[in-house]
């Protein structure tokens, strides 16, 4: 007859491996087409709230507002995130960290009482996370279909296989929120647009630590518990 403890541990380990193969990516999005730079961004804010409610399950949340960072494409590290910019300089008002406000067809700030945001019209913005993350979301501003089409604003990340998510593009600029969670860990996210549209991002939120063990770690932990259980039973038999 199989020993109950070992059978249970093996079953759970197999379930953990199955979970790794079926890792799920869930997206959260809302758009305020043509909304002014002063807001309100009702649909975007609702998507942000839904994303954060899901993201908190994966750890504490950190938000990058770009406030207090040096202007330009120098990049920076804040908390668990390192931000870098790539591509050509579209101009000081649109590339890297900016505090410009040219209207809702361009990138703009969405932080209450703030002024700074980030953009990379002819390049990309990469966010790298110390220890990895399971959740990423933020506001995309100034996107318009006359430049970008409907699928050219993309998020690329690598959670064991390179994946790309398409961010909805507004017809008339304004703001959108896009976020996603992933049951697998990913180390970095790159935002890019292959067009010449001037766009921006702000209030980037991510989970800073996993609240649950990785599937592989869980399987290893269960195997260790099974070994400990077997050792204890052998000691009990010797002492009997």
Secondary structure, DSSP 8 states (H G I E B T S, - for coil): ---HHHHHHHHHHHHHHHHHHT--EEEEEEEEET--TT---HHHHHHHHHHHHHHGGGS-EEEE--TTS-SBS--EEETTEEEEEEE----TTTSEEE-----TTS----STT---EEE-TTEEEEEEEEEEEEEEEEEEES--HHHHTTT-EEEEEESSSEEEEE----SS-EEEEEEEEEEEEEEEEEEEESS----EEEEEEEE-S-SS--HHHHHHHHHHHHHHHHHHHHHHHHH-
